[in-house]
Amino acid sequence: MPATIASGASTTYGDHAESSSRELFGEVALEALDSAGLTPTDLDAVYVGNFMGNLIEDQGHMGPLLADAIGAPETESVRFESACASGGATFRQAVLAIESGAADAVLAGGVELMSLADIEHVTDALANAADEVYENEQGLTFPGIYALMARRYMHEFDVSREDLAAVSVKNHANAVANPLAQFQRELTVEEVVESKPIATPLALYDACPVSDGASAVVVVSEAFAAARDLDPVASVLGTGQSSDALALHDRGSISRTPAAARAAQEAYREAGVTVDDVDVAEVHDCFTIAEVMALEALGAYDRGAGARGAVDGETAVDGSFPVNPSGGLLGKGHPVGATGIGQLVELTKQLRGVHPNQVTDAAVALAHNVGGSGASATVTILGGV
């Protein structure tokens, strides 16, 4: 049973410390349902992506909590956790429920409230996505882990700090026009390189910020959409998901992300497309090096060539392979559990031709969502309707 996205909604990403996860999620869930002309009682399931609720808010068991918050207390509800890929994993499970015939209408949303805690607490909570024994106890945080990946990549290939900085410059520039983005300021390569060091060779503007926010999409079967006379905003062409060793040192290479490559190949096969058919992509740029590795995992660039995308303007909104016109995680923000769903909300706007950074004639869109340092990854291919 083919799946479509009936509607989507997102809060702004940034500081929502005065709010709560149930308020943020409720806002976007009800907006998405209203946009589709549906009510909570029309849903067969409520799926929630969330990583740190029990670590930051002391709140677990978020499935029924948030289903109740939107007026669907008796509806099947589940929280999905796959670190920073929680949103993408949540969406994939919603699609699989539709495709199997187990459900006709699923709300797939994500939420994270991180700014309630100080940066040390947030950093420690995020470290739960790494190997506690072999990474965390040895003093590694995610900036350190991605710095190791960046250093190895720069050693293997002819890539400079300025090349990595070009990714941040591009994505911050894109965020300026996006009203949902956390940052509304352009940067220069020099500003990125000379920003506060966090883990050599990475500096502050090479990293995504601490963010709060929520995003949601309503996933329905084509039959349900036809029966309800809905006007879907996108079709789901294919999804893929894969995993890898959790600890960085247990992988064959620390300068690539094979799980993302496998997820991409699965999604391409299901969609019947190749990377050459993709018109616009939202990729998981938690650090500048992450976008570079993502482009190579997706097959858009050969190994060692991914950094050229931003440097040469090929991944700009008007480039040959537009990447992160939303601003990405670097510019738009990264409320962990919501990010993968937020990517899809951005891409539905591209497919409808209403995005503030619209890519001309966008008909096939790709979302790439990664957990931790690449131990989990999802790839979704959307098409217009």
Steps between C-alpha positions, in 0.01 A plus 500: 500500500690813383553774760464873457552803722170677547646801682780619723580769755793620705574742780789738471823339616685677779440579865160386631600462864172656608310214336486119536523206264127437526425863409745509209386163364135584549538824308645340186288184516173690511620743233590213269168322560303820445690571179402156370139543609530218752447462876690292758224238493583430133844366597587133530828576677713778647875445458742726684872553440682609816848436637553688825161545667590274789847659529409869477132517603490190724221381273489162336200313356436785260279310256183498711588835660503678164211302350292611796624858459354520150166339590571141393554323835376159385695495172800271462805705597872429503817697562787415264860567599798475269710790633511786250329279240190460720288715268598314184446164670158612624394599150622172352297301752192706412556429130546127565175493700317657206667282236422182694134590530519511879398867501341757270595819686802552727626817658882489490653774710813586688579728791797599713536752780870548572542857630356413842846370593843662504748416226687246716177308567398513133846381389481212746148409384606503134792273590245225570503449122866393518664193657501557876793271577734558206422863413324693776710365787812587302394866484358511147200723427339535158704808404806289576369202305422708192834678537671160474298429186589840355871465579514159336308624196728802461803269532373264231388766253603846390249685717565812706330669795373762256340228288305371801406855598336551159229254608411714800506820293257350247257363755494810721433710189206273413360527853463878472193468276342215700258632765526170691878518535683561827768722343438798272855611440740445214860399570829525313759224467731703719236534774444123501870414510573757772198422720557346843683165475297206630701197384783551252455541208133588566389837638170635631349579159592154372243361746122507522344675802296380796140528381140450609216427260244262357393388154225268378363347182179308439570181303205338328432228245406601148164327550432699818596823324266423211213399728533822704563716192833613645758694301837349605812717501745221403521134408737262676712338230739305721660469842813331628667440834822339616733481799870471579726436799425752772860578593705682240807278546300187412439616143709429194544872431425807711483734200189351345147398604411160349164479680384811314626354172305178557187691601530711185533197273193342658300820453618543139404140416154535650443835330635384165732799476870580523677792662500668158121528522509690830420871458548614861629346822489569872795325665615456859769768540543488879860603427647631176686174439169313534355666187814413306479133599125499435545611141742214440280244675206605282710451187485864395881530522792259480704431812709801590306739274202585723647825629507640148120525502490805726833645385401496133137602557358173373298443819362856508127555446568581134773237463498167321420305822329732753562390859341638818308797359327508841830593665561145615580411857776759502271792416145384563582314823495146635227407752615142486177300495330746265777548244421209268132597482590866456705409195190344345287806576760713319507264201120494462521878459760452227279251317205741523712791375446718808835482681673831587813361331316329218694265272377535143280211378562282807324168437709244694627580849726311742531512881808355676484464881786359711522378859813557704818484294332287232393190692145545370374668186180545305446625146160598361411581137194717440328592176243757400133416461 
